[in-house]
Amino acid sequence: MPIDPPVPRETRSRLADWIEVECLVAPDGVPAARLRRLWAGLEESGHETEHDADSGDSLDAEILEEEPTAWEVEVAEEMDWRHEILGPLYPFRLETRLTDWRLARADQHQSECVQAGRSLYLFCLLVSALRDSRIHHATGKDLTQQAERDFEQVATAAGAGVFGGEAIAFGWPRENGTPFRSALQEVGDKLGWKPRPDDPLWSSGREKDEGVDVIAWRDFSDRRPGRLLLLGQAATGRRWETKGEEGSDLFNWFTEVPAKHYIPALFSPFPQHHECTGGKNTTFEAVARAEAWKREQKCGVVLDRLRIVEMAAARLGRSGIGRTAQTLERLEEWVGRACDAAGT
């Protein structure tokens, strides 16, 4: 099985992702006992004796025995939270009975938009699993390369959903191979901006997208300056947060500065709290919120997996599937290939 299990002390988000990926290749779903078997396997492998961080004393066996139960509770809370946020867009269902649970695939939904939202979630989940090295397969590199290209289209749909307006993919490499100058002209034509005829003196002549992958906007009826504007970056790698620290020189390529105020955004297939370990004396949610606040200060608005699904589905609900049918078909084909890789 090319799905690598987590290691001890993984975050609840990583554990939940692992269960979800396993659920994709398990016809009967994945029970909480899967975590107990994982823990038992770790114990049998002879991992080191645990010690108290403060006193250095060895922890009693009965205390350590509580950890598998804590895992099960934390993972169930995480998956339940994801379902609470996304509702029918969450492609799984959590079945609970007394203190036990099982994750299974959600029943087929009649709504095209709901099915599309679920496909977007699975796409982001499997991209995260590849980046987390959870899935190992001979086609893994090809899957990752295609995912990087397709994720920008997903981010563009989500960007349009934020304002309920329009969005274009600007990042390099562009789907149609448009060179930088031609791409600038396309942006200018759509937004009423005039590209400057000459290159800035600091130009290297090798510019590709100036750190902007997604441009989203919504005009008011008067069409005067002061539109809602978002400039976003799309990052699929594990160090996705660092990409959001970059600035952009895009406006310097137009004869007049198009806008002073805009919303910087960062799109990621991971949940925002993927690395969050919680805290001893506070709730997990309190720590996750504090980290999100800190992240917003340097990255702008972060659209993670759940927000991408929510916003892209809102976009599809307004405009219909027609405009993005080809992209969705490609994503569903990619999800099928990734599931085959995980199940072989």
C-alpha positions as a Markdown table, in Angstrom:
| # | Residue | x | y | z |
|---|---|---|---|---|
| 1 | Met | 0.0 | 0.0 | 0.0 |
| 2 | Pro | 1.7 | 3.3 | -1.1 |
| 3 | Ile | -0.2 | 5.4 | 1.4 |
| 4 | Asp | 2.3 | 6.1 | 4.2 |
| 5 | Pro | 0.9 | 6.2 | 7.7 |
| 6 | Pro | 1.6 | 9.2 | 10.0 |
| 7 | Val | 4.3 | 9.2 | 12.6 |
| 8 | Pro | 3.7 | 9.7 | 16.4 |
| 9 | Arg | 2.5 | 13.2 | 17.4 |
| 10 | Glu | 1.2 | 14.2 | 14.0 |
| 11 | Thr | -1.2 | 17.1 | 13.9 |
| 12 | Arg | -4.9 | 16.4 | 13.8 |
| 13 | Ser | -5.1 | 17.8 | 10.3 |
| 14 | Arg | -2.5 | 15.4 | 9.0 |
| 15 | Leu | -4.1 | 12.5 | 10.7 |
| 16 | Ala | -7.5 | 13.5 | 9.3 |
| 17 | Asp | -6.1 | 13.8 | 5.8 |
| 18 | Trp | -4.6 | 10.3 | 6.1 |
| 19 | Ile | -7.9 | 8.8 | 7.1 |
| 20 | Glu | -9.7 | 10.6 | 4.3 |
| 21 | Val | -7.2 | 9.4 | 1.7 |
| 22 | Glu | -7.4 | 5.8 | 3.0 |
| 23 | Cys | -11.2 | 6.2 | 2.8 |
| 24 | Leu | -10.9 | 6.8 | -0.9 |
| 25 | Val | -9.5 | 3.3 | -1.5 |
| 26 | Ala | -11.4 | 1.5 | 1.2 |
| 27 | Pro | -14.9 | 0.4 | -0.1 |
| 28 | Asp | -16.3 | 0.0 | 3.4 |
| 29 | Gly | -14.8 | 3.2 | 4.9 |
| 30 | Val | -12.2 | 3.6 | 7.6 |
| 31 | Pro | -13.0 | 2.9 | 11.3 |
| 32 | Ala | -11.5 | 4.5 | 14.4 |
| 33 | Ala | -9.8 | 1.2 | 15.0 |
| 34 | Arg | -7.5 | 2.0 | 12.1 |
| 35 | Leu | -5.8 | 4.6 | 14.4 |
| 36 | Arg | -5.6 | 2.0 | 17.2 |
| 37 | Arg | -3.9 | -0.5 | 14.9 |
| 38 | Leu | -1.5 | 2.2 | 13.8 |
| 39 | Trp | -0.6 | 3.0 | 17.4 |
| 40 | Ala | -0.2 | -0.7 | 18.2 |
| 41 | Gly | 2.1 | -1.0 | 15.3 |
| 42 | Leu | 4.2 | 1.9 | 16.5 |
| 43 | Glu | 4.4 | 0.3 | 19.9 |
| 44 | Glu | 5.5 | -3.0 | 18.5 |
| 45 | Ser | 8.2 | -1.3 | 16.4 |
| 46 | Gly | 10.0 | -0.4 | 19.6 |
| 47 | His | 9.8 | 3.3 | 19.6 |
| 48 | Glu | 11.6 | 5.1 | 22.5 |
| 49 | Thr | 10.2 | 5.4 | 26.0 |
| 50 | Glu | 8.2 | 8.6 | 26.5 |
| 51 | His | 9.3 | 11.0 | 29.2 |
| 52 | Asp | 7.6 | 13.9 | 30.8 |
| 53 | Ala | 8.8 | 17.2 | 29.2 |
| 54 | Asp | 9.1 | 19.0 | 32.6 |
| 55 | Ser | 10.4 | 16.3 | 35.0 |
| 56 | Gly | 12.1 | 14.0 | 32.6 |
| 57 | Asp | 10.4 | 11.0 | 34.4 |
| 58 | Ser | 9.1 | 8.1 | 32.3 |
| 59 | Leu | 5.4 | 8.2 | 31.7 |
| 60 | Asp | 3.3 | 5.5 | 33.2 |
| 61 | Ala | 2.0 | 2.9 | 30.8 |
| 62 | Glu | -1.6 | 3.7 | 31.7 |
| 63 | Ile | -1.1 | 7.3 | 30.7 |
| 64 | Leu | 0.4 | 6.3 | 27.4 |
| 65 | Glu | -2.6 | 4.1 | 26.8 |
| 66 | Glu | -4.8 | 7.1 | 26.8 |
| 67 | Glu | -3.0 | 8.5 | 23.7 |
| 68 | Pro | -4.7 | 6.3 | 21.1 |
| 69 | Thr | -8.1 | 7.4 | 22.5 |
| 70 | Ala | -7.0 | 11.0 | 22.3 |
| 71 | Trp | -6.0 | 10.5 | 18.7 |
| 72 | Glu | -9.4 | 9.1 | 17.8 |
| 73 | Val | -11.2 | 12.0 | 19.5 |
| 74 | Glu | -9.0 | 14.7 | 17.9 |
| 75 | Val | -9.3 | 13.2 | 14.4 |
| 76 | Ala | -13.1 | 12.8 | 14.8 |
| 77 | Glu | -13.3 | 16.5 | 15.9 |
| 78 | Glu | -11.3 | 17.6 | 12.9 |
| 79 | Met | -13.4 | 15.7 | 10.4 |
| 80 | Asp | -16.6 | 16.8 | 12.0 |
| 81 | Trp | -15.4 | 20.4 | 11.9 |
| 82 | Arg | -14.7 | 20.1 | 8.2 |
| 83 | His | -18.2 | 18.7 | 7.6 |
| 84 | Glu | -19.7 | 21.5 | 9.7 |
| 85 | Ile | -17.9 | 24.1 | 7.6 |
| 86 | Leu | -18.6 | 22.6 | 4.2 |
| 87 | Gly | -21.9 | 20.8 | 4.7 |
| 88 | Pro | -22.9 | 18.8 | 1.6 |
| 89 | Leu | -19.7 | 19.9 | -0.1 |
| 90 | Tyr | -17.7 | 17.6 | 2.2 |
| 91 | Pro | -17.2 | 14.4 | 0.2 |
| 92 | Phe | -17.3 | 12.1 | 3.3 |
| 93 | Arg | -19.7 | 11.3 | 6.1 |
| 94 | Leu | -18.7 | 10.6 | 9.7 |
| 95 | Glu | -20.8 | 7.8 | 11.2 |
| 96 | Thr | -20.7 | 7.7 | 15.0 |
| 97 | Arg | -21.9 | 5.1 | 17.4 |
| 98 | Leu | -21.3 | 5.6 | 21.2 |
| 99 | Thr | -17.6 | 6.3 | 21.4 |
| 100 | Asp | -16.7 | 4.7 | 18.1 |
| 101 | Trp | -16.7 | 6.2 | 14.6 |
| 102 | Arg | -16.2 | 5.4 | 10.9 |
| 103 | Leu | -15.5 | 7.6 | 7.9 |
| 104 | Ala | -17.2 | 6.7 | 4.7 |
| 105 | Arg | -17.7 | 8.3 | 1.3 |
| 106 | Ala | -20.7 | 10.6 | 1.1 |
| 107 | Asp | -23.7 | 9.5 | -0.9 |
| 108 | Gln | -24.1 | 10.7 | -4.4 |
| 109 | His | -25.7 | 14.1 | -4.5 |
| 110 | Gln | -28.1 | 15.2 | -7.2 |
| 111 | Ser | -26.8 | 18.8 | -7.5 |
| 112 | Glu | -24.0 | 19.4 | -10.0 |
| 113 | Cys | -22.6 | 22.2 | -7.9 |
| 114 | Val | -22.3 | 20.0 | -4.9 |
| 115 | Gln | -20.6 | 17.2 | -6.9 |
| 116 | Ala | -18.2 | 19.8 | -8.3 |
| 117 | Gly | -17.4 | 21.1 | -4.8 |
| 118 | Arg | -16.6 | 17.6 | -3.6 |
| 119 | Ser | -14.4 | 17.1 | -6.6 |
| 120 | Leu | -12.5 | 20.2 | -5.8 |
| 121 | Tyr | -12.1 | 19.1 | -2.2 |
| 122 | Leu | -10.7 | 15.7 | -3.3 |
| 123 | Phe | -8.3 | 17.3 | -5.7 |
| 124 | Cys | -6.9 | 19.6 | -2.9 |
| 125 | Leu | -6.8 | 16.7 | -0.5 |
| 126 | Leu | -4.8 | 14.5 | -2.8 |
| 127 | Val | -2.5 | 17.3 | -3.8 |
| 128 | Ser | -1.8 | 17.8 | -0.1 |
| 129 | Ala | -1.2 | 14.0 | 0.3 |
| 130 | Leu | 1.3 | 14.0 | -2.5 |
| 131 | Arg | 3.1 | 17.0 | -1.1 |
| 132 | Asp | 3.1 | 15.4 | 2.4 |
| 133 | Ser | 4.7 | 12.3 | 0.8 |
| 134 | Arg | 1.7 | 10.2 | 1.9 |
| 135 | Ile | 1.3 | 8.7 | -1.6 |
| 136 | His | 4.2 | 7.0 | -3.3 |
| 137 | His | 3.8 | 5.8 | -6.9 |
| 138 | Ala | 5.8 | 5.7 | -10.1 |
| 139 | Thr | 3.4 | 8.3 | -11.5 |
| 140 | Gly | 3.6 | 10.6 | -8.5 |
| 141 | Lys | 5.9 | 13.2 | -10.2 |
| 142 | Asp | 3.5 | 13.4 | -13.2 |
| 143 | Leu | 0.5 | 13.8 | -10.9 |
| 144 | Thr | 2.3 | 16.6 | -9.0 |
| 145 | Gln | 3.2 | 18.5 | -12.1 |
| 146 | Gln | -0.3 | 18.4 | -13.5 |
| 147 | Ala | -1.7 | 19.4 | -10.1 |
| 148 | Glu | 0.5 | 22.5 | -10.0 |
| 149 | Arg | -0.9 | 23.6 | -13.3 |
| 150 | Asp | -4.6 | 22.8 | -12.5 |
| 151 | Phe | -4.5 | 24.2 | -9.0 |
| 152 | Glu | -4.2 | 27.7 | -10.5 |
| 153 | Gln | -7.5 | 27.2 | -12.3 |
| 154 | Val | -9.1 | 26.1 | -9.1 |
| 155 | Ala | -7.7 | 29.1 | -7.3 |
| 156 | Thr | -9.0 | 31.4 | -10.1 |
| 157 | Ala | -12.6 | 29.9 | -9.7 |
| 158 | Ala | -12.3 | 30.5 | -5.9 |
| 159 | Gly | -11.0 | 34.1 | -6.5 |
| 160 | Ala | -14.1 | 34.9 | -8.6 |
| 161 | Gly | -16.2 | 33.5 | -5.8 |
| 162 | Val | -14.8 | 35.8 | -3.2 |
| 163 | Phe | -16.3 | 38.9 | -4.8 |
| 164 | Gly | -19.0 | 37.3 | -6.9 |
| 165 | Gly | -17.2 | 38.9 | -9.9 |
| 166 | Glu | -14.6 | 37.9 | -12.5 |
| 167 | Ala | -11.2 | 36.4 | -12.3 |
| 168 | Ile | -8.4 | 35.4 | -14.6 |
| 169 | Ala | -5.4 | 33.1 | -14.2 |
| 170 | Phe | -2.2 | 35.1 | -14.8 |
| 171 | Gly | 0.5 | 32.9 | -13.3 |
| 172 | Trp | 3.3 | 31.3 | -15.3 |
| 173 | Pro | 3.3 | 28.9 | -17.1 |
| 174 | Arg | 0.0 | 30.1 | -18.6 |
| 175 | Glu | -2.3 | 27.5 | -20.0 |
| 176 | Asn | -2.2 | 28.9 | -23.5 |
| 177 | Gly | 1.5 | 29.8 | -23.3 |
| 178 | Thr | 0.8 | 33.5 | -23.6 |
| 179 | Pro | 4.1 | 35.5 | -23.1 |
| 180 | Phe | 4.3 | 38.2 | -20.4 |
| 181 | Arg | 3.6 | 41.2 | -22.6 |
| 182 | Ser | 0.6 | 39.6 | -24.2 |
| 183 | Ala | -0.8 | 38.6 | -20.8 |
| 184 | Leu | -0.4 | 42.2 | -19.6 |
| 185 | Gln | -2.4 | 43.4 | -22.6 |
| 186 | Glu | -5.2 | 40.8 | -21.9 |
| 187 | Val | -5.3 | 42.1 | -18.3 |
| 188 | Gly | -5.4 | 45.7 | -19.6 |
| 189 | Asp | -8.3 | 44.9 | -22.0 |
| 190 | Lys | -10.4 | 43.3 | -19.3 |
| 191 | Leu | -9.8 | 45.8 | -16.5 |
| 192 | Gly | -9.3 | 49.0 | -18.5 |
| 193 | Trp | -5.6 | 49.4 | -17.6 |
| 194 | Lys | -3.1 | 50.6 | -20.2 |
| 195 | Pro | 0.2 | 48.7 | -20.3 |
| 196 | Arg | 3.3 | 51.0 | -20.6 |
| 197 | Pro | 5.0 | 50.9 | -24.0 |
| 198 | Asp | 8.5 | 50.5 | -22.6 |
| 199 | Asp | 9.9 | 48.2 | -19.9 |
| 200 | Pro | 10.9 | 49.7 | -16.5 |
| 201 | Leu | 14.6 | 50.3 | -16.2 |
| 202 | Trp | 14.9 | 47.6 | -13.6 |
| 203 | Ser | 13.3 | 45.0 | -15.9 |
| 204 | Ser | 15.4 | 41.8 | -16.4 |
| 205 | Gly | 13.5 | 41.0 | -19.6 |
| 206 | Arg | 12.6 | 37.6 | -18.1 |
| 207 | Glu | 9.5 | 38.6 | -16.2 |
| 208 | Lys | 6.7 | 35.9 | -16.2 |
| 209 | Asp | 3.9 | 36.9 | -13.8 |
| 210 | Glu | 5.5 | 39.3 | -11.2 |
| 211 | Gly | 4.3 | 37.1 | -8.3 |
| 212 | Val | 0.6 | 37.2 | -9.3 |
| 213 | Asp | -1.2 | 34.0 | -10.2 |
| 214 | Val | -4.8 | 35.1 | -9.8 |
| 215 | Ile | -6.5 | 38.5 | -10.5 |
| 216 | Ala | -10.1 | 38.8 | -9.3 |
| 217 | Trp | -12.3 | 41.8 | -9.3 |
| 218 | Arg | -15.8 | 43.1 | -9.1 |
| 219 | Asp | -16.9 | 46.4 | -10.7 |
| 220 | Phe | -19.6 | 48.7 | -9.6 |
| 221 | Ser | -22.2 | 49.9 | -12.1 |
| 222 | Asp | -20.5 | 53.3 | -12.6 |
| 223 | Arg | -17.3 | 51.6 | -13.7 |
| 224 | Arg | -15.2 | 54.2 | -12.1 |
| 225 | Pro | -11.9 | 53.6 | -10.2 |
| 226 | Gly | -12.3 | 51.9 | -6.8 |
| 227 | Arg | -13.3 | 48.4 | -7.8 |
| 228 | Leu | -13.0 | 45.4 | -5.5 |
| 229 | Leu | -9.6 | 43.9 | -6.5 |
| 230 | Leu | -7.7 | 40.8 | -5.4 |
| 231 | Leu | -4.2 | 39.8 | -6.4 |
| 232 | Gly | -3.4 | 36.2 | -5.3 |
| 233 | Gln | -0.6 | 33.7 | -5.3 |
| 234 | Ala | -1.2 | 30.0 | -5.6 |
| 235 | Ala | 1.1 | 27.6 | -3.7 |
| 236 | Thr | 0.9 | 23.9 | -3.6 |
| 237 | Gly | 4.2 | 23.1 | -1.7 |
| 238 | Arg | 4.5 | 22.4 | 2.0 |
| 239 | Arg | 6.2 | 25.8 | 2.6 |
| 240 | Trp | 3.2 | 27.5 | 1.0 |
| 241 | Glu | 3.1 | 30.3 | 3.6 |
| 242 | Thr | 6.5 | 31.7 | 2.6 |
| 243 | Lys | 5.2 | 32.5 | -0.9 |
| 244 | Gly | 2.7 | 34.8 | 0.6 |
| 245 | Glu | 5.4 | 37.0 | 1.9 |
| 246 | Glu | 6.4 | 38.1 | -1.6 |
| 247 | Gly | 5.4 | 41.4 | -3.0 |
| 248 | Ser | 4.3 | 42.3 | -6.5 |
| 249 | Asp | 5.5 | 44.8 | -9.1 |
| 250 | Leu | 2.6 | 44.1 | -11.5 |
| 251 | Phe | 1.2 | 47.7 | -11.3 |
| 252 | Asn | 4.5 | 49.1 | -12.4 |
| 253 | Trp | 3.9 | 47.7 | -15.9 |
| 254 | Phe | 1.0 | 50.0 | -16.6 |
| 255 | Thr | 1.1 | 53.7 | -17.5 |
| 256 | Glu | -1.0 | 54.8 | -14.5 |
| 257 | Val | -1.0 | 52.9 | -11.2 |
| 258 | Pro | -4.3 | 51.0 | -11.5 |
| 259 | Ala | -5.1 | 51.0 | -7.8 |
| 260 | Lys | -3.7 | 51.9 | -4.5 |
| 261 | His | -5.8 | 49.5 | -2.4 |
| 262 | Tyr | -6.3 | 45.8 | -3.2 |
| 263 | Ile | -6.6 | 42.6 | -1.2 |
| 264 | Pro | -3.5 | 40.3 | -1.3 |
| 265 | Ala | -4.4 | 36.7 | -1.1 |
| 266 | Leu | -2.8 | 33.3 | -0.9 |
| 267 | Phe | -4.3 | 30.1 | -2.1 |
| 268 | Ser | -3.3 | 26.7 | -0.7 |
| 269 | Pro | -4.6 | 23.1 | -1.0 |
| 270 | Phe | -3.8 | 22.5 | 2.7 |
| 271 | Pro | -6.0 | 23.4 | 5.6 |
| 272 | Gln | -4.7 | 26.6 | 7.2 |
| 273 | His | -4.2 | 24.8 | 10.5 |
| 274 | His | -2.3 | 21.8 | 8.9 |
| 275 | Glu | 0.7 | 22.4 | 11.1 |
| 276 | Cys | -1.2 | 23.5 | 14.2 |
| 277 | Thr | -0.5 | 21.3 | 17.3 |
| 278 | Gly | -2.9 | 23.1 | 19.6 |
| 279 | Gly | -1.9 | 24.1 | 23.2 |
| 280 | Lys | -1.8 | 22.6 | 26.6 |
| 281 | Asn | -3.9 | 25.2 | 28.5 |
| 282 | Thr | -6.2 | 26.4 | 25.7 |
| 283 | Thr | -8.5 | 25.0 | 23.1 |
| 284 | Phe | -7.3 | 23.9 | 19.6 |
| 285 | Glu | -9.6 | 26.5 | 18.0 |
| 286 | Ala | -8.1 | 29.3 | 20.0 |
| 287 | Val | -4.6 | 28.4 | 18.8 |
| 288 | Ala | -5.7 | 27.9 | 15.2 |
| 289 | Arg | -7.4 | 31.3 | 15.2 |
| 290 | Ala | -4.3 | 33.0 | 16.7 |
| 291 | Glu | -2.1 | 31.5 | 14.0 |
| 292 | Ala | -4.6 | 32.5 | 11.3 |
| 293 | Trp | -4.5 | 36.1 | 12.6 |
| 294 | Lys | -0.7 | 36.1 | 12.5 |
| 295 | Arg | -0.7 | 34.6 | 9.0 |
| 296 | Glu | -3.1 | 37.3 | 7.7 |
| 297 | Gln | -0.7 | 40.0 | 8.8 |
| 298 | Lys | 2.0 | 38.9 | 6.4 |
| 299 | Cys | 0.1 | 36.9 | 3.7 |
| 300 | Gly | -3.2 | 38.7 | 3.4 |
| 301 | Val | -6.4 | 36.7 | 3.0 |
| 302 | Val | -5.6 | 33.0 | 3.0 |
| 303 | Leu | -7.9 | 30.8 | 1.0 |
| 304 | Asp | -7.1 | 27.3 | 2.2 |
| 305 | Arg | -8.7 | 24.0 | 1.1 |
| 306 | Leu | -12.0 | 24.6 | 2.8 |
| 307 | Arg | -12.3 | 28.2 | 1.8 |
| 308 | Ile | -11.4 | 27.4 | -1.8 |
| 309 | Val | -14.1 | 24.8 | -2.0 |
| 310 | Glu | -16.7 | 27.2 | -0.4 |
| 311 | Met | -15.8 | 30.1 | -2.7 |
| 312 | Ala | -15.4 | 28.0 | -5.9 |
| 313 | Ala | -18.8 | 26.3 | -5.2 |
| 314 | Ala | -20.4 | 29.8 | -4.7 |
| 315 | Arg | -18.9 | 30.8 | -8.1 |
| 316 | Leu | -20.3 | 27.7 | -9.8 |
| 317 | Gly | -23.6 | 28.1 | -8.2 |
| 318 | Arg | -24.0 | 31.6 | -9.7 |
| 319 | Ser | -22.5 | 30.9 | -13.2 |
| 320 | Gly | -23.3 | 27.3 | -13.6 |
| 321 | Ile | -21.0 | 24.4 | -14.5 |
| 322 | Gly | -20.7 | 25.3 | -18.2 |
| 323 | Arg | -17.8 | 27.6 | -18.1 |
| 324 | Thr | -15.7 | 25.3 | -16.0 |
| 325 | Ala | -16.9 | 21.9 | -17.2 |
| 326 | Gln | -13.6 | 21.2 | -19.0 |
| 327 | Thr | -11.5 | 22.0 | -15.9 |
| 328 | Leu | -13.8 | 19.9 | -13.7 |
| 329 | Glu | -13.5 | 17.0 | -16.1 |
| 330 | Arg | -9.8 | 17.2 | -16.0 |
| 331 | Leu | -9.7 | 17.4 | -12.2 |
| 332 | Glu | -12.0 | 14.4 | -11.8 |
| 333 | Glu | -9.7 | 12.4 | -14.2 |
| 334 | Trp | -6.7 | 13.5 | -12.1 |
| 335 | Val | -8.5 | 12.5 | -8.9 |
| 336 | Gly | -9.2 | 9.0 | -10.4 |
| 337 | Arg | -5.5 | 8.6 | -11.3 |
| 338 | Ala | -4.3 | 9.7 | -7.9 |
| 339 | Cys | -6.8 | 7.3 | -6.2 |
| 340 | Asp | -5.4 | 4.5 | -8.4 |
| 341 | Ala | -1.9 | 5.4 | -7.3 |
| 342 | Ala | -2.9 | 5.3 | -3.7 |
| 343 | Gly | -4.7 | 2.0 | -4.0 |
| 344 | Thr | -2.1 | 0.0 | -5.9 |
